[in-house]
Amino acid sequence: MPTDEDKAGINKLGGAGEIKVAGTVARLKGTAVTKYFKKGPNGWAPVVPKK
């Protein structure tokens, strides 16, 4: 389960949506787009998935 701190950090970067956190990786599934984030030493940062 994402903590409130995780949700706040991800929402600040990616907007609203359904957040799933697994360890240091998170997925934010919004209505039109899915964004991915990784937790680092400075907090959450967006990640571009490799194709």
PDB file of N, CA, C and O in Angstrom, chain B, residues numbered from 101:
ATOM      1  N   MET B 101       0.848  -1.202   0.000  1.00  0.00           N
ATOM      2  CA  MET B 101       0.000   0.000   0.000  1.00  0.00           C
ATOM      3  C   MET B 101       0.875   1.240   0.000  1.00  0.00           C
ATOM      4  O   MET B 101       1.815   1.338   0.788  1.00  0.00           O
ATOM      5  N   PRO B 102       0.571   2.191  -0.882  1.00  0.00           N
ATOM      6  CA  PRO B 102       1.332   3.439  -0.856  1.00  0.00           C
ATOM      7  C   PRO B 102       0.997   4.244   0.395  1.00  0.00           C
ATOM      8  O   PRO B 102      -0.152   4.292   0.834  1.00  0.00           O
ATOM      9  N   THR B 103       2.006   4.862   0.949  1.00  0.00           N
ATOM     10  CA  THR B 103       1.779   5.725   2.105  1.00  0.00           C
ATOM     11  C   THR B 103       1.236   7.068   1.627  1.00  0.00           C
ATOM     12  O   THR B 103       1.286   7.377   0.436  1.00  0.00           O
ATOM     13  N   ASP B 104       0.721   7.860   2.555  1.00  0.00           N
ATOM     14  CA  ASP B 104       0.239   9.201   2.191  1.00  0.00           C
ATOM     15  C   ASP B 104       1.364  10.041   1.606  1.00  0.00           C
ATOM     16  O   ASP B 104       1.144  10.849   0.704  1.00  0.00           O
ATOM     17  N   GLU B 105       2.572   9.843   2.128  1.00  0.00           N
ATOM     18  CA  GLU B 105       3.732  10.577   1.615  1.00  0.00           C
ATOM     19  C   GLU B 105       4.010  10.179   0.170  1.00  0.00           C
ATOM     20  O   GLU B 105       4.304  11.032  -0.668  1.00  0.00           O
ATOM     21  N   ASP B 106       3.915   8.872  -0.124  1.00  0.00           N
ATOM     22  CA  ASP B 106       4.112   8.396  -1.494  1.00  0.00           C
ATOM     23  C   ASP B 106       3.057   8.993  -2.415  1.00  0.00           C
ATOM     24  O   ASP B 106       3.376   9.494  -3.493  1.00  0.00           O
ATOM     25  N   LYS B 107       1.805   8.938  -1.987  1.00  0.00           N
ATOM     26  CA  LYS B 107       0.711   9.471  -2.811  1.00  0.00           C
ATOM     27  C   LYS B 107       0.908  10.953  -3.087  1.00  0.00           C
ATOM     28  O   LYS B 107       0.707  11.409  -4.213  1.00  0.00           O
ATOM     29  N   ALA B 108       1.302  11.710  -2.059  1.00  0.00           N
ATOM     30  CA  ALA B 108       1.500  13.148  -2.227  1.00  0.00           C
ATOM     31  C   ALA B 108       2.620  13.431  -3.225  1.00  0.00           C
ATOM     32  O   ALA B 108       2.493  14.309  -4.078  1.00  0.00           O
ATOM     33  N   GLY B 109       3.715  12.682  -3.112  1.00  0.00           N
ATOM     34  CA  GLY B 109       4.843  12.885  -4.022  1.00  0.00           C
ATOM     35  C   GLY B 109       4.490  12.542  -5.457  1.00  0.00           C
ATOM     36  O   GLY B 109       4.896  13.243  -6.384  1.00  0.00           O
ATOM     37  N   ILE B 110       3.737  11.468  -5.645  1.00  0.00           N
ATOM     38  CA  ILE B 110       3.367  11.037  -7.000  1.00  0.00           C
ATOM     39  C   ILE B 110       2.296  11.965  -7.581  1.00  0.00           C
ATOM     40  O   ILE B 110       2.372  12.337  -8.752  1.00  0.00           O
ATOM     41  N   ASN B 111       1.320  12.334  -6.789  1.00  0.00           N
ATOM     42  CA  ASN B 111       0.273  13.235  -7.277  1.00  0.00           C
ATOM     43  C   ASN B 111       0.846  14.588  -7.673  1.00  0.00           C
ATOM     44  O   ASN B 111       0.373  15.212  -8.623  1.00  0.00           O
ATOM     45  N   LYS B 112       1.858  15.040  -6.950  1.00  0.00           N
ATOM     46  CA  LYS B 112       2.505  16.317  -7.258  1.00  0.00           C
ATOM     47  C   LYS B 112       3.139  16.260  -8.650  1.00  0.00           C
ATOM     48  O   LYS B 112       3.133  17.247  -9.386  1.00  0.00           O
ATOM     49  N   LEU B 113       3.684  15.092  -8.998  1.00  0.00           N
ATOM     50  CA  LEU B 113       4.343  14.937 -10.295  1.00  0.00           C
ATOM     51  C   LEU B 113       3.378  14.576 -11.415  1.00  0.00           C
ATOM     52  O   LEU B 113       3.506  15.062 -12.539  1.00  0.00           O
ATOM     53  N   GLY B 114       2.401  13.709 -11.095  1.00  0.00           N
ATOM     54  CA  GLY B 114       1.637  13.117 -12.177  1.00  0.00           C
ATOM     55  C   GLY B 114       0.160  13.414 -12.206  1.00  0.00           C
ATOM     56  O   GLY B 114      -0.530  13.004 -13.139  1.00  0.00           O
ATOM     57  N   GLY B 115      -0.350  14.123 -11.200  1.00  0.00           N
ATOM     58  CA  GLY B 115      -1.782  14.394 -11.182  1.00  0.00           C
ATOM     59  C   GLY B 115      -2.557  13.276 -10.516  1.00  0.00           C
ATOM     60  O   GLY B 115      -1.989  12.462  -9.788  1.00  0.00           O
ATOM     61  N   ALA B 116      -3.843  13.238 -10.766  1.00  0.00           N
ATOM     62  CA  ALA B 116      -4.720  12.279 -10.076  1.00  0.00           C
ATOM     63  C   ALA B 116      -4.797  10.968 -10.831  1.00  0.00           C
ATOM     64  O   ALA B 116      -4.545  10.912 -12.035  1.00  0.00           O
ATOM     65  N   GLY B 117      -5.146   9.924 -10.117  1.00  0.00           N
ATOM     66  CA  GLY B 117      -5.313   8.621 -10.736  1.00  0.00           C
ATOM     67  C   GLY B 117      -5.167   7.529  -9.710  1.00  0.00           C
ATOM     68  O   GLY B 117      -5.022   7.797  -8.517  1.00  0.00           O
ATOM     69  N   GLU B 118      -5.207   6.297 -10.175  1.00  0.00           N
ATOM     70  CA  GLU B 118      -5.057   5.133  -9.303  1.00  0.00           C
ATOM     71  C   GLU B 118      -3.574   4.840  -9.153  1.00  0.00           C
ATOM     72  O   GLU B 118      -2.882   4.585 -10.139  1.00  0.00           O
ATOM     73  N   ILE B 119      -3.083   4.878  -7.905  1.00  0.00           N
ATOM     74  CA  ILE B 119      -1.658   4.683  -7.645  1.00  0.00           C
ATOM     75  C   ILE B 119      -1.420   3.267  -7.143  1.00  0.00           C
ATOM     76  O   ILE B 119      -2.111   2.787  -6.244  1.00  0.00           O
ATOM     77  N   LYS B 120      -0.426   2.603  -7.740  1.00  0.00           N
ATOM     78  CA  LYS B 120       0.027   1.307  -7.238  1.00  0.00           C
ATOM     79  C   LYS B 120       1.523   1.427  -6.994  1.00  0.00           C
ATOM     80  O   LYS B 120       2.273   1.834  -7.882  1.00  0.00           O
ATOM     81  N   VAL B 121       1.954   1.073  -5.792  1.00  0.00           N
ATOM     82  CA  VAL B 121       3.363   1.155  -5.436  1.00  0.00           C
ATOM     83  C   VAL B 121       3.874  -0.240  -5.106  1.00  0.00           C
ATOM     84  O   VAL B 121       3.253  -0.973  -4.337  1.00  0.00           O
ATOM     85  N   ALA B 122       5.014  -0.601  -5.695  1.00  0.00           N
ATOM     86  CA  ALA B 122       5.675  -1.866  -5.379  1.00  0.00           C
ATOM     87  C   ALA B 122       7.134  -1.546  -5.066  1.00  0.00           C
ATOM     88  O   ALA B 122       7.950  -1.381  -5.972  1.00  0.00           O
ATOM     89  N   GLY B 123       7.448  -1.461  -3.798  1.00  0.00           N
ATOM     90  CA  GLY B 123       8.817  -1.123  -3.402  1.00  0.00           C
ATOM     91  C   GLY B 123       9.156   0.302  -3.785  1.00  0.00           C
ATOM     92  O   GLY B 123       8.563   1.249  -3.270  1.00  0.00           O
ATOM     93  N   THR B 124      10.121   0.454  -4.696  1.00  0.00           N
ATOM     94  CA  THR B 124      10.552   1.794  -5.097  1.00  0.00           C
ATOM     95  C   THR B 124      10.016   2.182  -6.469  1.00  0.00           C
ATOM     96  O   THR B 124      10.464   3.170  -7.050  1.00  0.00           O
ATOM     97  N   VAL B 125       9.060   1.414  -6.995  1.00  0.00           N
ATOM     98  CA  VAL B 125       8.481   1.704  -8.306  1.00  0.00           C
ATOM     99  C   VAL B 125       6.984   1.926  -8.136  1.00  0.00           C
ATOM    100  O   VAL B 125       6.322   1.223  -7.373  1.00  0.00           O
ATOM    101  N   ALA B 126       6.460   2.916  -8.859  1.00  0.00           N
ATOM    102  CA  ALA B 126       5.031   3.215  -8.754  1.00  0.00           C
ATOM    103  C   ALA B 126       4.434   3.407 -10.131  1.00  0.00           C
ATOM    104  O   ALA B 126       5.108   3.810 -11.079  1.00  0.00           O
ATOM    105  N   ARG B 127       3.118   3.100 -10.214  1.00  0.00           N
ATOM    106  CA  ARG B 127       2.387   3.327 -11.460  1.00  0.00           C
ATOM    107  C   ARG B 127       1.184   4.189 -11.112  1.00  0.00           C
ATOM    108  O   ARG B 127       0.461   3.915 -10.155  1.00  0.00           O
ATOM    109  N   LEU B 128       0.984   5.227 -11.899  1.00  0.00           N
ATOM    110  CA  LEU B 128      -0.177   6.103 -11.744  1.00  0.00           C
ATOM    111  C   LEU B 128      -1.027   5.938 -12.990  1.00  0.00           C
ATOM    112  O   LEU B 128      -0.640   6.358 -14.080  1.00  0.00           O
ATOM    113  N   LYS B 129      -2.193   5.321 -12.820  1.00  0.00           N
ATOM    114  CA  LYS B 129      -3.075   5.071 -13.954  1.00  0.00           C
ATOM    115  C   LYS B 129      -4.177   6.111 -13.934  1.00  0.00           C
ATOM    116  O   LYS B 129      -5.076   6.062 -13.094  1.00  0.00           O
ATOM    117  N   GLY B 130      -4.105   7.058 -14.867  1.00  0.00           N
ATOM    118  CA  GLY B 130      -5.119   8.093 -14.988  1.00  0.00           C
ATOM    119  C   GLY B 130      -6.140   7.719 -16.042  1.00  0.00           C
ATOM    120  O   GLY B 130      -6.138   6.597 -16.548  1.00  0.00           O
ATOM    121  N   THR B 131      -7.005   8.650 -16.370  1.00  0.00           N
ATOM    122  CA  THR B 131      -8.063   8.368 -17.333  1.00  0.00           C
ATOM    123  C   THR B 131      -7.510   8.215 -18.741  1.00  0.00           C
ATOM    124  O   THR B 131      -8.000   7.387 -19.509  1.00  0.00           O
ATOM    125  N   ALA B 132      -6.496   8.999 -19.092  1.00  0.00           N
ATOM    126  CA  ALA B 132      -6.013   8.969 -20.470  1.00  0.00           C
ATOM    127  C   ALA B 132      -4.606   8.403 -20.611  1.00  0.00           C
ATOM    128  O   ALA B 132      -4.201   8.015 -21.707  1.00  0.00           O
ATOM    129  N   VAL B 133      -3.863   8.353 -19.517  1.00  0.00           N
ATOM    130  CA  VAL B 133      -2.448   7.979 -19.628  1.00  0.00           C
ATOM    131  C   VAL B 133      -2.005   7.252 -18.369  1.00  0.00           C
ATOM    132  O   VAL B 133      -2.532   7.485 -17.281  1.00  0.00           O
ATOM    133  N   THR B 134      -1.021   6.363 -18.534  1.00  0.00           N
ATOM    134  CA  THR B 134      -0.401   5.694 -17.397  1.00  0.00           C
ATOM    135  C   THR B 134       1.021   6.218 -17.274  1.00  0.00           C
ATOM    136  O   THR B 134       1.781   6.210 -18.242  1.00  0.00           O
ATOM    137  N   LYS B 135       1.376   6.673 -16.075  1.00  0.00           N
ATOM    138  CA  LYS B 135       2.718   7.195 -15.839  1.00  0.00           C
ATOM    139  C   LYS B 135       3.420   6.304 -14.827  1.00  0.00           C
ATOM    140  O   LYS B 135       2.787   5.712 -13.953  1.00  0.00           O
ATOM    141  N   TYR B 136       4.736   6.221 -14.960  1.00  0.00           N
ATOM    142  CA  TYR B 136       5.535   5.403 -14.056  1.00  0.00           C
ATOM    143  C   TYR B 136       6.514   6.296 -13.306  1.00  0.00           C
ATOM    144  O   TYR B 136       6.994   7.298 -13.836  1.00  0.00           O
ATOM    145  N   PHE B 137       6.805   5.913 -12.051  1.00  0.00           N
ATOM    146  CA  PHE B 137       7.699   6.687 -11.209  1.00  0.00           C
ATOM    147  C   PHE B 137       8.629   5.751 -10.468  1.00  0.00           C
ATOM    148  O   PHE B 137       8.294   4.594 -10.214  1.00  0.00           O
ATOM    149  N   LYS B 138       9.802   6.262 -10.123  1.00  0.00           N
ATOM    150  CA  LYS B 138      10.761   5.496  -9.332  1.00  0.00           C
ATOM    151  C   LYS B 138      11.199   6.354  -8.155  1.00  0.00           C
ATOM    152  O   LYS B 138      11.443   7.552  -8.301  1.00  0.00           O
ATOM    153  N   LYS B 139      11.296   5.728  -6.986  1.00  0.00           N
ATOM    154  CA  LYS B 139      11.701   6.454  -5.791  1.00  0.00           C
ATOM    155  C   LYS B 139      13.214   6.417  -5.669  1.00  0.00           C
ATOM    156  O   LYS B 139      13.830   5.351  -5.665  1.00  0.00           O
ATOM    157  N   GLY B 140      13.791   7.593  -5.572  1.00  0.00           N
ATOM    158  CA  GLY B 140      15.235   7.700  -5.412  1.00  0.00           C
ATOM    159  C   GLY B 140      15.563   8.472  -4.148  1.00  0.00           C
ATOM    160  O   GLY B 140      14.683   8.730  -3.327  1.00  0.00           O
ATOM    161  N   PRO B 141      16.827   8.841  -3.989  1.00  0.00           N
ATOM    162  CA  PRO B 141      17.240   9.554  -2.777  1.00  0.00           C
ATOM    163  C   PRO B 141      16.567  10.916  -2.623  1.00  0.00           C
ATOM    164  O   PRO B 141      16.458  11.431  -1.510  1.00  0.00           O
ATOM    165  N   ASN B 142      16.116  11.500  -3.729  1.00  0.00           N
ATOM    166  CA  ASN B 142      15.469  12.817  -3.673  1.00  0.00           C
ATOM    167  C   ASN B 142      13.958  12.726  -3.770  1.00  0.00           C
ATOM    168  O   ASN B 142      13.298  13.737  -4.006  1.00  0.00           O
ATOM    169  N   GLY B 143      13.394  11.538  -3.594  1.00  0.00           N
ATOM    170  CA  GLY B 143      11.944  11.373  -3.682  1.00  0.00           C
ATOM    171  C   GLY B 143      11.544  10.739  -4.997  1.00  0.00           C
ATOM    172  O   GLY B 143      12.358  10.098  -5.662  1.00  0.00           O
ATOM    173  N   TRP B 144      10.292  10.920  -5.370  1.00  0.00           N
ATOM    174  CA  TRP B 144       9.747  10.278  -6.571  1.00  0.00           C
ATOM    175  C   TRP B 144      10.123  11.060  -7.820  1.00  0.00           C
ATOM    176  O   TRP B 144      10.124  12.291  -7.817  1.00  0.00           O
ATOM    177  N   ALA B 145      10.441  10.339  -8.881  1.00  0.00           N
ATOM    178  CA  ALA B 145      10.775  10.950 -10.170  1.00  0.00           C
ATOM    179  C   ALA B 145      10.096  10.159 -11.280  1.00  0.00           C
ATOM    180  O   ALA B 145       9.963   8.938 -11.187  1.00  0.00           O
ATOM    181  N   PRO B 146       9.664  10.862 -12.337  1.00  0.00           N
ATOM    182  CA  PRO B 146       9.027  10.143 -13.456  1.00  0.00           C
ATOM    183  C   PRO B 146      10.028   9.249 -14.176  1.00  0.00           C
ATOM    184  O   PRO B 146      11.220   9.548 -14.237  1.00  0.00           O
ATOM    185  N   VAL B 147       9.520   8.150 -14.717  1.00  0.00           N
ATOM    186  CA  VAL B 147      10.345   7.201 -15.482  1.00  0.00           C
ATOM    187  C   VAL B 147       9.657   6.974 -16.818  1.00  0.00           C
ATOM    188  O   VAL B 147       8.438   6.818 -16.883  1.00  0.00           O
ATOM    189  N   VAL B 148      10.444   6.958 -17.875  1.00  0.00           N
ATOM    190  CA  VAL B 148       9.901   6.629 -19.197  1.00  0.00           C
ATOM    191  C   VAL B 148      10.171   5.143 -19.434  1.00  0.00           C
ATOM    192  O   VAL B 148      11.329   4.729 -19.488  1.00  0.00           O
ATOM    193  N   PRO B 149       9.113   4.336 -19.578  1.00  0.00           N
ATOM    194  CA  PRO B 149       9.337   2.896 -19.779  1.00  0.00           C
ATOM    195  C   PRO B 149      10.055   2.625 -21.091  1.00  0.00           C
ATOM    196  O   PRO B 149       9.827   3.304 -22.092  1.00  0.00           O
ATOM    197  N   LYS B 150      10.933   1.615 -21.072  1.00  0.00           N
ATOM    198  CA  LYS B 150      11.636   1.217 -22.302  1.00  0.00           C
ATOM    199  C   LYS B 150      10.680   0.449 -23.176  1.00  0.00           C
ATOM    200  O   LYS B 150       9.868  -0.336 -22.686  1.00  0.00           O
ATOM    201  N   LYS B 151      10.776   0.674 -24.476  1.00  0.00           N
ATOM    202  CA  LYS B 151       9.881  -0.018 -25.415  1.00  0.00           C
ATOM    203  C   LYS B 151      10.595  -1.184 -26.048  1.00  0.00           C
ATOM    204  O   LYS B 151      10.012  -1.893 -26.868  1.00  0.00           O
TER     205      LYS B 151
END
